[in-house]
Amino acid sequence: MIVSMLRVIVGFVVACLVAGLAIVLFVYTPLELVTEHGGDRASEAGLLALAAATHTAVFAAPFALIAAAFAEWQRIGSWLYYALVGVYGPWVYCEKVAVSSGNVYDADLRPL
Protein backbone atom coordinates (compact mmCIF):
# COMPACT_ATOMS: atom_id res chain seq x y z
CA MET A 1 0.00 0.00 0.00
CA ILE A 2 2.84 2.39 0.79
CA VAL A 3 4.47 1.60 -2.56
CA SER A 4 1.24 2.37 -4.43
CA MET A 5 0.80 5.66 -2.54
CA LEU A 6 4.39 6.59 -3.30
CA ARG A 7 3.81 5.73 -6.97
CA VAL A 8 0.76 8.03 -7.08
CA ILE A 9 2.65 10.89 -5.42
CA VAL A 10 5.65 10.54 -7.72
CA GLY A 11 3.34 10.38 -10.74
CA PHE A 12 1.56 13.55 -9.61
CA VAL A 13 4.85 15.38 -9.11
CA VAL A 14 6.13 14.32 -12.53
CA ALA A 15 2.84 15.34 -14.16
CA CYS A 16 3.01 18.77 -12.51
CA LEU A 17 6.63 19.24 -13.63
CA VAL A 18 5.74 18.32 -17.20
CA ALA A 19 2.75 20.69 -17.10
CA GLY A 20 4.98 23.49 -15.83
CA LEU A 21 7.49 22.84 -18.60
CA ALA A 22 4.72 22.82 -21.20
CA ILE A 23 3.44 26.17 -19.92
CA VAL A 24 6.93 27.69 -20.06
CA LEU A 25 7.51 26.39 -23.60
CA PHE A 26 4.66 28.64 -24.71
CA VAL A 27 6.86 31.56 -23.61
CA TYR A 28 10.28 30.33 -24.73
CA THR A 29 10.52 28.42 -27.97
CA PRO A 30 13.05 25.58 -28.16
CA LEU A 31 15.01 27.61 -30.70
CA GLU A 32 15.44 30.42 -28.14
CA LEU A 33 16.77 27.93 -25.61
CA VAL A 34 19.59 26.67 -27.87
CA THR A 35 20.83 29.97 -29.33
CA GLU A 36 23.96 31.81 -28.18
CA HIS A 37 22.37 33.02 -24.92
CA GLY A 38 20.64 29.69 -24.45
CA GLY A 39 22.30 28.87 -21.12
CA ASP A 40 20.84 31.90 -19.38
CA ARG A 41 17.47 31.42 -20.99
CA ALA A 42 17.43 27.72 -20.21
CA SER A 43 18.11 28.36 -16.53
CA GLU A 44 15.44 31.06 -16.49
CA ALA A 45 13.02 28.70 -18.23
CA GLY A 46 13.84 26.00 -15.70
CA LEU A 47 13.05 28.29 -12.79
CA LEU A 48 9.84 29.42 -14.46
CA ALA A 49 8.91 25.77 -15.06
CA LEU A 50 9.39 25.01 -11.36
CA ALA A 51 7.22 28.00 -10.41
CA ALA A 52 4.53 26.98 -12.90
CA ALA A 53 4.70 23.39 -11.64
CA THR A 54 4.11 24.63 -8.10
CA HIS A 55 1.01 26.55 -9.17
CA THR A 56 -0.19 23.59 -11.20
CA ALA A 57 0.22 21.31 -8.19
CA VAL A 58 -1.71 23.66 -5.91
CA PHE A 59 -4.68 23.93 -8.24
CA ALA A 60 -4.64 20.30 -9.45
CA ALA A 61 -4.28 18.64 -6.05
CA PRO A 62 -8.00 18.70 -5.11
CA PHE A 63 -8.99 17.18 -8.46
CA ALA A 64 -6.28 14.53 -8.17
CA LEU A 65 -7.31 13.66 -4.61
CA ILE A 66 -10.97 13.26 -5.59
CA ALA A 67 -10.06 11.15 -8.63
CA ALA A 68 -7.70 8.91 -6.63
CA ALA A 69 -10.22 8.46 -3.81
CA PHE A 70 -12.96 7.53 -6.30
CA ALA A 71 -10.63 5.09 -8.07
CA GLU A 72 -9.69 3.41 -4.80
CA TRP A 73 -13.34 3.23 -3.75
CA GLN A 74 -14.40 1.66 -7.06
CA ARG A 75 -11.22 -0.44 -7.41
CA ILE A 76 -10.22 1.19 -10.70
CA GLY A 77 -6.55 0.74 -11.52
CA SER A 78 -6.40 1.43 -15.23
CA TRP A 79 -4.09 4.13 -16.56
CA LEU A 80 -6.84 5.07 -19.03
CA TYR A 81 -9.11 6.17 -16.18
CA TYR A 82 -6.45 8.50 -14.80
CA ALA A 83 -5.65 9.89 -18.24
CA LEU A 84 -9.30 10.66 -18.96
CA VAL A 85 -9.90 12.17 -15.55
CA GLY A 86 -6.73 14.24 -15.81
CA VAL A 87 -7.76 15.69 -19.15
CA TYR A 88 -11.54 15.97 -18.94
CA GLY A 89 -12.08 16.51 -15.21
CA PRO A 90 -10.77 20.09 -15.01
CA TRP A 91 -12.22 20.88 -18.43
CA VAL A 92 -15.75 19.91 -17.39
CA TYR A 93 -15.39 21.81 -14.11
CA CYS A 94 -14.15 24.98 -15.85
CA GLU A 95 -16.92 24.78 -18.41
CA LYS A 96 -19.51 24.38 -15.65
CA VAL A 97 -18.18 27.40 -13.79
CA ALA A 98 -18.05 29.52 -16.96
CA VAL A 99 -21.61 28.63 -17.96
CA SER A 100 -22.99 29.19 -14.46
CA SER A 101 -21.36 32.63 -14.29
CA GLY A 102 -23.11 33.64 -17.51
CA ASN A 103 -19.90 34.20 -19.47
CA VAL A 104 -20.66 32.48 -22.75
CA TYR A 105 -17.26 33.16 -24.31
CA ASP A 106 -15.36 31.36 -21.54
CA ALA A 107 -17.59 28.29 -21.86
CA ASP A 108 -16.01 27.19 -25.12
CA LEU A 109 -12.80 25.66 -23.73
CA ARG A 110 -12.37 22.90 -26.30
CA PRO A 111 -9.30 24.47 -27.95
CA LEU A 112 -7.45 24.24 -24.63
Backbone as CSV, one residue per row, in Angstrom:
resi,resn,N_x,N_y,N_z,CA_x,CA_y,CA_z,C_x,C_y,C_z
1,MET,0.815,-1.189,0.000,0.000,0.000,0.000,0.864,1.261,0.000
2,ILE,1.958,1.233,0.750,2.838,2.391,0.789,3.502,2.591,-0.567
3,VAL,3.851,1.504,-1.235,4.472,1.603,-2.558,3.496,2.208,-3.556
4,SER,2.226,1.818,-3.491,1.244,2.374,-4.431,0.989,3.847,-4.141
5,MET,0.974,4.240,-2.865,0.800,5.659,-2.539,1.998,6.471,-3.013
6,LEU,3.183,5.913,-2.837,4.389,6.592,-3.302,4.384,6.719,-4.825
7,ARG,3.900,5.685,-5.508,3.809,5.728,-6.969,2.849,6.818,-7.427
8,VAL,1.734,6.987,-6.735,0.764,8.026,-7.082,1.358,9.412,-6.845
9,ILE,2.052,9.585,-5.734,2.646,10.891,-5.421,3.741,11.240,-6.420
10,VAL,4.590,10.292,-6.746,5.654,10.538,-7.722,5.048,10.837,-9.104
11,GLY,4.017,10.114,-9.465,3.342,10.384,-10.736,2.731,11.767,-10.779
12,PHE,2.139,12.206,-9.673,1.555,13.545,-9.607,2.634,14.616,-9.723
13,VAL,3.754,14.409,-9.038,4.849,15.381,-9.107,5.415,15.461,-10.520
14,VAL,5.609,14.323,-11.151,6.130,14.315,-12.527,5.131,14.987,-13.481
15,ALA,3.849,14.716,-13.307,2.839,15.344,-14.160,2.823,16.853,-13.976
16,CYS,2.980,17.326,-12.751,3.012,18.774,-12.513,4.262,19.407,-13.108
17,LEU,5.402,18.715,-13.023,6.629,19.244,-13.625,6.519,19.327,-15.146
18,VAL,5.923,18.309,-15.745,5.736,18.323,-17.201,4.754,19.420,-17.595
19,ALA,3.701,19.613,-16.812,2.747,20.687,-17.104,3.409,22.051,-16.979
20,GLY,4.255,22.228,-15.969,4.984,23.493,-15.830,5.925,23.741,-16.989
21,LEU,6.604,22.693,-17.442,7.488,22.837,-18.598,6.703,23.156,-19.866
22,ALA,5.547,22.538,-20.021,4.722,22.823,-21.195,4.231,24.263,-21.187
23,ILE,3.884,24.777,-20.019,3.441,26.171,-19.922,4.585,27.113,-20.272
24,VAL,5.786,26.820,-19.792,6.934,27.685,-20.061,7.327,27.625,-21.533
25,LEU,7.148,26.481,-22.179,7.509,26.388,-23.597,6.573,27.187,-24.493
26,PHE,5.470,27.688,-23.959,4.664,28.639,-24.711,5.303,30.022,-24.697
27,VAL,6.166,30.284,-23.707,6.858,31.565,-23.612,8.184,31.520,-24.352
28,TYR,8.993,30.497,-24.072,10.285,30.327,-24.727,10.184,29.181,-25.732
29,THR,10.505,29.479,-26.968,10.518,28.420,-27.967,11.807,27.607,-27.806
30,PRO,11.811,26.366,-28.258,13.050,25.577,-28.162,14.220,26.214,-28.907
31,LEU,13.939,26.945,-29.969,15.015,27.611,-30.703,15.667,28.695,-29.843
32,GLU,14.876,29.402,-29.034,15.440,30.421,-28.140,16.315,29.801,-27.055
33,LEU,16.015,28.573,-26.688,16.771,27.933,-25.613,18.115,27.379,-26.069
34,VAL,18.322,27.226,-27.386,19.588,26.668,-27.868,20.429,27.690,-28.626
35,THR,20.038,28.948,-28.647,20.832,29.973,-29.333,22.027,30.365,-28.467
36,GLU,22.722,31.445,-28.846,23.964,31.813,-28.184,23.777,32.178,-26.707
37,HIS,22.636,32.724,-26.335,22.369,33.024,-24.920,21.442,31.967,-24.328
38,GLY,21.541,30.759,-24.852,20.638,29.685,-24.447,20.829,29.229,-23.019
39,GLY,22.055,29.313,-22.492,22.296,28.872,-21.121,21.542,29.704,-20.106
40,ASP,21.583,31.021,-20.295,20.845,31.902,-19.384,19.340,31.712,-19.532
41,ARG,18.914,31.599,-20.761,17.468,31.423,-20.988,16.987,30.062,-20.515
42,ALA,17.826,29.051,-20.663,17.433,27.720,-20.210,17.311,27.672,-18.696
43,SER,18.226,28.335,-17.997,18.107,28.355,-16.534,16.897,29.175,-16.094
44,GLU,16.630,30.261,-16.799,15.438,31.057,-16.495,14.169,30.264,-16.793
45,ALA,14.182,29.534,-17.895,13.019,28.702,-18.233,12.839,27.578,-17.219
46,GLY,13.940,27.033,-16.719,13.839,25.996,-15.696,13.223,26.510,-14.407
47,LEU,13.639,27.700,-13.993,13.049,28.288,-12.786,11.576,28.626,-12.992
48,LEU,11.247,29.142,-14.170,9.837,29.419,-14.460,9.019,28.129,-14.508
49,ALA,9.618,27.059,-15.018,8.912,25.771,-15.062,8.648,25.251,-13.653
50,LEU,9.605,25.422,-12.750,9.385,25.005,-11.360,8.295,25.836,-10.697
51,ALA,8.270,27.147,-10.973,7.217,27.997,-10.407,5.850,27.624,-10.977
52,ALA,5.802,27.380,-12.280,4.533,26.981,-12.898,4.089,25.612,-12.411
53,ALA,5.038,24.714,-12.161,4.696,23.387,-11.638,4.123,23.497,-10.231
54,THR,4.644,24.423,-9.441,4.108,24.630,-8.097,2.664,25.107,-8.154
55,HIS,2.387,26.068,-9.024,1.014,26.552,-9.167,0.102,25.466,-9.724
56,THR,0.608,24.694,-10.652,-0.185,23.589,-11.200,-0.518,22.578,-10.110
57,ALA,0.455,22.272,-9.268,0.217,21.307,-8.192,-0.815,21.813,-7.198
58,VAL,-0.759,23.094,-6.872,-1.708,23.657,-5.909,-3.135,23.574,-6.434
59,PHE,-3.325,23.905,-7.704,-4.679,23.927,-8.240,-5.156,22.550,-8.699
60,ALA,-4.243,21.630,-8.989,-4.643,20.300,-9.453,-4.796,19.299,-8.320
61,ALA,-4.255,19.594,-7.150,-4.283,18.639,-6.046,-5.697,18.234,-5.621
62,PRO,-6.659,19.155,-5.494,-8.002,18.704,-5.115,-8.626,17.757,-6.133
63,PHE,-8.450,18.051,-7.416,-8.990,17.179,-8.457,-8.317,15.802,-8.412
64,ALA,-7.009,15.798,-8.218,-6.282,14.532,-8.166,-6.689,13.714,-6.945
65,LEU,-6.895,14.369,-5.814,-7.310,13.662,-4.608,-8.693,13.044,-4.771
66,ILE,-9.617,13.789,-5.351,-10.968,13.262,-5.588,-10.922,12.088,-6.558
67,ALA,-10.145,12.226,-7.640,-10.060,11.149,-8.629,-9.412,9.900,-8.038
68,ALA,-8.373,10.070,-7.234,-7.704,8.914,-6.627,-8.593,8.246,-5.586
69,ALA,-9.320,9.041,-4.808,-10.225,8.463,-3.814,-11.352,7.680,-4.492
70,PHE,-11.898,8.229,-5.567,-12.959,7.528,-6.297,-12.420,6.237,-6.919
71,ALA,-11.211,6.288,-7.451,-10.630,5.087,-8.067,-10.362,4.006,-7.029
72,GLU,-9.914,4.399,-5.851,-9.694,3.411,-4.803,-11.024,2.838,-4.306
73,TRP,-12.025,3.673,-4.223,-13.337,3.229,-3.749,-13.966,2.244,-4.730
74,GLN,-13.820,2.509,-6.025,-14.402,1.658,-7.061,-13.434,0.585,-7.561
75,ARG,-12.243,0.532,-7.014,-11.216,-0.442,-7.414,-10.853,-0.315,-8.895
76,ILE,-10.620,0.921,-9.322,-10.219,1.195,-10.704,-8.713,1.400,-10.698
77,GLY,-8.001,0.627,-11.492,-6.550,0.741,-11.523,-5.993,0.995,-12.907
78,SER,-6.845,1.266,-13.858,-6.400,1.432,-15.233,-5.773,2.809,-15.449
79,TRP,-4.718,2.856,-16.238,-4.088,4.127,-16.558,-5.014,4.979,-17.428
80,LEU,-5.914,4.332,-18.184,-6.842,5.066,-19.035,-7.803,5.910,-18.202
81,TYR,-8.241,5.401,-17.067,-9.113,6.171,-16.182,-8.416,7.452,-15.741
82,TYR,-7.173,7.329,-15.290,-6.451,8.499,-14.798,-6.157,9.494,-15.925
83,ALA,-5.881,8.995,-17.113,-5.646,9.895,-18.243,-6.911,10.673,-18.597
84,LEU,-8.041,9.980,-18.633,-9.299,10.659,-18.962,-9.717,11.645,-17.881
85,VAL,-9.559,11.268,-16.636,-9.905,12.171,-15.547,-8.964,13.367,-15.524
86,GLY,-7.698,13.147,-15.798,-6.733,14.240,-15.810,-6.976,15.244,-16.913
87,VAL,-7.511,14.786,-18.035,-7.762,15.691,-19.152,-9.149,16.315,-19.057
88,TYR,-10.166,15.482,-18.844,-11.536,15.974,-18.936,-12.123,16.446,-17.615
89,GLY,-11.550,16.065,-16.495,-12.084,16.510,-15.210,-12.020,18.019,-15.033
90,PRO,-10.847,18.634,-15.135,-10.775,20.090,-15.009,-11.507,20.824,-16.134
91,TRP,-11.532,20.238,-17.312,-12.221,20.875,-18.435,-13.719,20.988,-18.166
92,VAL,-14.318,19.898,-17.686,-15.750,19.907,-17.385,-16.043,20.867,-16.245
93,TYR,-15.193,20.898,-15.229,-15.389,21.809,-14.107,-15.310,23.264,-14.568
94,CYS,-14.306,23.604,-15.369,-14.153,24.985,-15.845,-15.322,25.393,-16.736
95,GLU,-15.781,24.467,-17.557,-16.919,24.780,-18.412,-18.173,25.002,-17.579
96,LYS,-18.356,24.222,-16.541,-19.512,24.376,-15.655,-19.476,25.729,-14.959
97,VAL,-18.309,26.122,-14.468,-18.176,27.404,-13.788,-18.410,28.554,-14.760
98,ALA,-17.887,28.448,-15.979,-18.052,29.519,-16.958,-19.516,29.668,-17.371
99,VAL,-20.205,28.562,-17.554,-21.613,28.632,-17.959,-22.467,29.167,-16.813
100,SER,-22.186,28.735,-15.586,-22.994,29.194,-14.457,-22.772,30.668,-14.158
101,SER,-21.602,31.218,-14.515,-21.357,32.634,-14.290,-21.967,33.498,-15.383
102,GLY,-22.470,32.892,-16.446,-23.108,33.644,-17.513,-22.150,34.134,-18.571
103,ASN,-20.891,33.775,-18.490,-19.903,34.198,-19.465,-19.845,33.157,-20.582
104,VAL,-20.521,33.446,-21.675,-20.661,32.483,-22.752,-19.327,32.265,-23.467
105,TYR,-18.504,33.286,-23.563,-17.258,33.159,-24.314,-16.253,32.261,-23.595
106,ASP,-16.285,32.229,-22.273,-15.358,31.363,-21.538,-15.820,29.920,-21.517
107,ALA,-17.059,29.655,-21.921,-17.592,28.294,-21.855,-17.015,27.412,-22.951
108,ASP,-16.531,27.991,-24.020,-16.006,27.189,-25.120,-14.509,26.957,-24.882
109,LEU,-14.182,25.944,-24.096,-12.797,25.655,-23.726,-12.204,24.503,-24.511
110,ARG,-12.878,24.053,-25.557,-12.374,22.897,-26.300,-11.007,23.117,-26.929
111,PRO,-10.647,24.317,-27.396,-9.301,24.472,-27.952,-8.194,24.271,-26.929
112,LEU,-8.474,24.443,-25.636,-7.450,24.240,-24.634,-7.154,22.778,-24.495
